[in-house]
């Protein structure tokens, strides 16, 4: 799949937060359940898997290789298992030992993952869907974590807090999700592309803001230096005080006019850009094309402002 270079939206951000919660939280509680239930059986997990090998004869090849690397070995390291394999092991070995509340929460968690994996082309989530799915997932994770350990319960609450709202580093979160190896790489690459475009746009706009601030500062410095020079001239040539006062007033007027001209050029550029953006918004083309054209227009506006600032310097 070729990454989509349109800019990320709030729907993309909500989707990212949801799969981050699902991936981190789901792995944590499922690994905890397998470890706990194996301990409750009074045997090592490796022994339990080995004695029940026949229950896993119809696994897909990747899962079977992960769980049973050879005919005589067992991989009981749950940290190397993904959610798909974890759910299979829980269902075939330990489901009957779970409470009704845990069983219901386990099924909810499995359904949430199946929904994401079953819609590989959708990387958006509306506000309504996000609220609904998050509530289901939150309830399930808290229920399952409460029966594992205090530390697991604390970790789940921390994950819930981090993924709910507020600032979040999208690029860092995407890299973390990729490291979980829970979701399709092509899907994550497309999502990463969208957030890269957004990051680049924010960087360009921040650059313009910095330049504008520098412009204000440079004008103030230049005008301050001019005043100091004029003051020195007045002191040195007191007999021509009136002439120097006239010169100072003229230079102040010139400086004011330069500032005004710069301001007018920027305002004019901003006004024209707003008009063009409005034309794009009202256009009949599809939303994706609108986003692409609007983004190009904003880049041109940024470059225009930077050129104005360079000319001034």
C-alpha positions as CSV (number, residue, x, y, z in Angstrom):
1,X,0.0,0.0,0.0
2,X,1.4,3.4,-1.0
3,X,1.3,5.8,2.0
4,X,-1.4,8.5,1.7
5,X,0.3,11.9,1.9
6,X,-2.8,13.8,3.1
7,X,-2.6,15.4,6.5
8,X,-3.7,13.6,9.6
9,X,-7.1,14.5,11.1
10,X,-8.6,14.1,14.6
11,X,-10.2,10.9,13.4
12,X,-6.7,9.5,12.7
13,X,-5.5,10.7,16.1
14,X,-8.5,9.0,17.8
15,X,-7.7,5.8,15.9
16,X,-4.1,6.0,17.0
17,X,-5.0,6.4,20.7
18,X,-7.4,3.4,20.4
19,X,-5.0,0.9,18.9
20,X,-2.3,2.1,21.4
21,X,-4.6,1.3,24.3
22,X,-5.6,-2.0,22.7
23,X,-2.1,-3.1,21.9
24,X,-0.4,-2.2,25.1
25,X,-3.3,-3.0,27.5
26,X,-4.4,-6.1,25.7
27,X,-0.9,-7.7,25.7
28,X,-0.4,-6.8,29.3
29,X,-3.6,-8.5,30.7
30,X,-3.5,-11.5,28.4
31,X,0.0,-12.3,29.3
32,X,-1.0,-11.9,33.0
33,X,-3.9,-14.2,32.6
34,X,-1.9,-17.0,31.0
35,X,0.8,-16.7,33.7
36,X,-1.7,-16.7,36.5
37,X,-3.8,-19.6,35.3
38,X,-0.7,-21.7,34.6
39,X,0.4,-21.1,38.2
40,X,-3.1,-22.0,39.5
41,X,-2.8,-25.3,37.7
42,X,0.2,-26.2,39.9
43,X,2.4,-26.9,36.9
44,X,4.8,-24.8,34.8
45,X,3.4,-23.3,31.6
46,X,5.9,-25.3,29.6
47,X,4.6,-28.5,31.1
48,X,1.0,-27.5,30.6
49,X,1.5,-26.7,26.9
50,X,3.5,-29.9,26.3
51,X,0.9,-32.2,27.8
52,X,-1.9,-30.4,25.9
53,X,-0.1,-30.2,22.6
54,X,-2.9,-32.1,20.8
55,X,-5.3,-29.2,21.5
56,X,-3.2,-27.0,19.2
57,X,-2.8,-29.3,16.2
58,X,-4.8,-27.0,13.9
59,X,-3.0,-23.7,14.6
60,X,-1.9,-21.7,11.6
61,X,1.8,-22.3,10.7
62,X,3.1,-19.1,12.2
63,X,1.4,-19.7,15.6
64,X,2.4,-23.3,15.7
65,X,6.0,-22.5,15.0
66,X,6.0,-19.8,17.7
67,X,4.4,-22.1,20.3
68,X,6.2,-25.3,19.4
69,X,9.5,-24.5,17.6
70,X,10.1,-28.3,17.1
71,X,8.5,-31.6,17.8
72,X,10.3,-31.8,21.2
73,X,10.4,-28.1,22.3
74,X,7.9,-25.6,23.7
75,X,8.1,-21.8,23.8
76,X,6.6,-20.8,27.1
77,X,7.9,-17.2,27.0
78,X,4.6,-15.2,26.9
79,X,6.6,-12.0,26.2
80,X,7.2,-13.4,22.7
81,X,3.5,-14.1,22.0
82,X,1.2,-11.7,20.2
83,X,-2.5,-11.2,21.2
84,X,-3.7,-13.7,18.6
85,X,-1.7,-16.5,20.1
86,X,-2.5,-15.4,23.6
87,X,-6.2,-15.5,23.0
88,X,-5.9,-19.0,21.5
89,X,-4.0,-20.4,24.5
90,X,-6.5,-18.8,27.0
91,X,-9.5,-20.1,25.0
92,X,-8.2,-23.7,24.7
93,X,-6.5,-24.1,28.1
94,X,-7.9,-21.7,30.6
95,X,-11.2,-20.2,29.6
96,X,-13.2,-22.7,31.7
97,X,-11.4,-21.5,34.9
98,X,-12.2,-17.8,34.4
99,X,-15.0,-16.1,36.3
100,X,-18.1,-15.0,34.3
101,X,-17.0,-11.4,34.5
102,X,-13.5,-12.2,33.2
103,X,-14.9,-14.4,30.5
104,X,-17.1,-11.6,29.3
105,X,-14.2,-9.1,29.4
106,X,-11.9,-11.6,27.5
107,X,-14.5,-11.9,24.7
108,X,-14.8,-8.1,24.6
109,X,-11.0,-7.7,24.2
110,X,-10.9,-10.4,21.5
111,X,-13.8,-8.7,19.6
112,X,-12.0,-5.3,19.8
113,X,-8.9,-6.7,18.3
114,X,-10.8,-8.7,15.6
115,X,-12.6,-5.5,14.6
116,X,-9.3,-3.6,14.1
117,X,-7.7,-6.5,12.2
118,X,-10.9,-7.0,10.1
119,X,-10.9,-3.4,8.8
120,X,-7.3,-3.0,7.5
121,X,-8.2,-0.1,5.2
122,X,-9.8,2.0,7.9
123,X,-7.4,4.2,10.0
124,X,-10.0,6.6,11.3
125,X,-12.4,6.7,14.2
126,X,-15.2,9.1,14.8
127,X,-15.7,10.8,18.2
128,X,-18.8,8.7,18.8
129,X,-17.1,5.4,17.9
130,X,-14.0,6.3,19.9
131,X,-16.1,7.0,23.1
132,X,-18.1,3.8,22.7
133,X,-15.1,1.5,21.9
134,X,-13.0,3.1,24.5
135,X,-15.6,2.5,27.2
136,X,-15.9,-1.2,26.3
137,X,-12.2,-1.7,26.2
138,X,-11.5,0.3,29.4
139,X,-14.1,-1.8,31.3
140,X,-12.7,-5.1,30.0
141,X,-9.1,-4.2,30.7
142,X,-9.8,-2.9,34.3
143,X,-11.8,-6.1,35.0
144,X,-9.1,-8.4,33.8
145,X,-6.2,-6.5,35.4
146,X,-8.0,-6.4,38.8
147,X,-7.7,-10.2,39.1
148,X,-4.0,-10.4,38.1
149,X,-2.0,-8.1,40.4
150,X,-1.9,-4.6,41.9
151,X,1.0,-3.7,39.6
152,X,-1.0,-4.8,36.5
153,X,-4.0,-2.8,37.7
154,X,-1.7,0.3,38.1
155,X,-0.1,-0.2,34.7
156,X,-3.5,-0.4,33.0
157,X,-4.7,2.8,34.7
158,X,-1.5,4.5,33.5
159,X,-2.0,3.3,29.9
160,X,-5.6,4.5,30.1
161,X,-4.5,7.9,31.3
162,X,-1.8,8.3,28.6
163,X,-4.1,7.3,25.7
164,X,-7.3,9.2,26.7
165,X,-6.6,12.9,26.0
166,X,-4.1,15.6,26.2
167,X,-0.7,15.9,24.5
168,X,0.7,12.8,23.0
169,X,3.8,12.3,20.8
170,X,2.2,10.8,17.7
171,X,5.5,9.7,16.0
172,X,6.8,8.2,19.1
173,X,3.5,6.4,19.8
174,X,3.5,5.0,16.3
175,X,7.0,3.6,16.6
176,X,5.9,2.0,19.9
177,X,2.9,0.5,18.3
178,X,5.1,-0.9,15.5
179,X,7.3,-2.5,18.1
180,X,4.3,-4.3,19.6
181,X,3.9,-6.2,16.2
182,X,0.2,-6.4,16.7
183,X,-1.2,-4.5,13.7
184,X,-0.5,-4.6,9.9
185,X,2.6,-2.7,8.9
186,X,1.0,-1.2,5.8
187,X,-1.7,0.3,7.9
188,X,0.7,1.8,10.3
189,X,2.9,3.1,7.5
190,X,0.0,5.0,6.0
191,X,-0.9,6.4,9.4
192,X,2.7,7.5,10.0
193,X,2.7,9.2,6.6
194,X,-0.3,11.3,7.6
195,X,1.3,12.4,10.9
196,X,4.6,13.2,9.1
197,X,2.8,15.6,6.8
198,X,1.1,17.2,9.9
199,X,4.5,17.5,11.7
200,X,6.1,19.1,8.7
201,X,3.3,21.6,8.4
202,X,3.6,22.5,12.1
203,X,7.3,22.9,11.7
204,X,6.9,25.3,8.7
205,X,4.3,27.4,10.5
206,X,6.4,27.5,13.6
207,X,9.3,28.7,11.4
208,X,7.1,31.5,10.1
209,X,6.1,32.5,13.6
210,X,9.7,32.6,14.7
211,X,10.7,34.7,11.7
212,X,7.9,37.2,12.5
213,X,9.0,37.4,16.1
214,X,12.6,38.0,14.9
215,X,11.3,40.6,12.5
216,X,9.7,42.5,15.4
217,X,12.8,42.1,17.5
218,X,15.2,43.2,14.7
219,X,13.1,46.3,14.1
220,X,13.2,47.2,17.7
221,X,17.0,46.7,17.9
222,X,17.6,48.7,14.7
223,X,15.4,51.5,15.9
224,X,17.1,51.5,19.3
225,X,20.5,51.8,17.7
226,X,19.3,54.6,15.5
227,X,18.0,56.5,18.5
228,X,21.4,56.0,20.3
229,X,23.2,57.3,17.2
230,X,21.0,60.3,16.9
231,X,21.4,61.1,20.6
232,X,25.2,61.0,20.2
233,X,25.0,63.4,17.3
234,X,22.8,65.8,19.2
235,X,25.2,65.9,22.2
236,X,28.2,66.4,19.9
237,X,26.6,69.2,17.9
238,X,24.5,71.1,20.3
239,X,24.7,74.2,18.1
240,X,22.8,72.3,15.4
241,X,20.2,70.8,17.8
242,X,17.2,71.9,15.7
243,X,18.7,70.4,12.5
244,X,19.4,67.1,14.3
245,X,15.9,67.1,15.7
246,X,14.5,67.4,12.2
247,X,16.7,64.6,11.0
248,X,15.7,62.4,13.8
249,X,12.0,63.0,13.1
250,X,12.6,62.2,9.4
251,X,14.4,58.9,10.2
252,X,11.7,57.9,12.7
253,X,9.1,58.5,10.0
254,X,11.1,56.4,7.5
255,X,11.4,53.6,10.0
256,X,7.7,53.7,10.7
257,X,6.9,53.6,7.0
258,X,9.2,50.6,6.4
259,X,7.5,48.7,9.3
260,X,4.1,49.6,7.9
261,X,5.0,48.4,4.4
262,X,6.2,45.1,5.8
263,X,3.0,44.7,7.8
264,X,0.9,45.5,4.7
265,X,2.7,43.0,2.5
266,X,2.2,40.3,5.1
267,X,-1.5,41.2,5.7
268,X,-2.1,41.3,1.9
269,X,-0.5,37.8,1.5
270,X,-2.6,36.5,4.4
271,X,-5.8,37.9,2.9
272,X,-5.2,36.4,-0.5
273,X,-4.4,33.0,1.0
274,X,-7.6,33.0,3.0
275,X,-9.6,33.8,-0.1
276,X,-8.0,31.0,-2.0
277,X,-8.6,28.6,0.9
278,X,-12.3,29.5,1.0
279,X,-12.5,28.9,-2.8
280,X,-11.0,25.4,-2.2
281,X,-13.4,24.6,0.7
282,X,-16.4,25.6,-1.5
283,X,-15.1,23.6,-4.5
284,X,-16.8,20.5,-5.9
285,X,-13.8,18.2,-5.8
286,X,-13.5,15.4,-3.3
287,X,-12.2,16.0,0.2
288,X,-8.8,14.3,-0.4
289,X,-8.0,16.5,-3.3
290,X,-9.1,19.6,-1.3
291,X,-6.7,18.7,1.5
292,X,-3.8,18.3,-1.0
293,X,-4.5,21.6,-2.7
294,X,-4.9,23.4,0.6
295,X,-1.7,22.0,1.9
296,X,0.2,23.2,-1.2
297,X,-1.3,26.6,-0.8
298,X,-0.2,26.9,2.9
299,X,3.3,25.8,1.9
300,X,3.4,28.6,-0.7
301,X,2.1,31.1,1.9
302,X,4.9,30.0,4.3
303,X,7.6,30.4,1.6
304,X,6.2,33.8,0.6
305,X,6.4,35.1,4.2
306,X,9.9,33.8,4.5
307,X,10.9,35.5,1.3
308,X,9.4,38.8,2.6
309,X,11.5,38.5,5.8
310,X,14.6,37.7,3.8
311,X,14.1,40.8,1.6
312,X,13.7,42.9,4.7
313,X,17.0,41.7,6.2
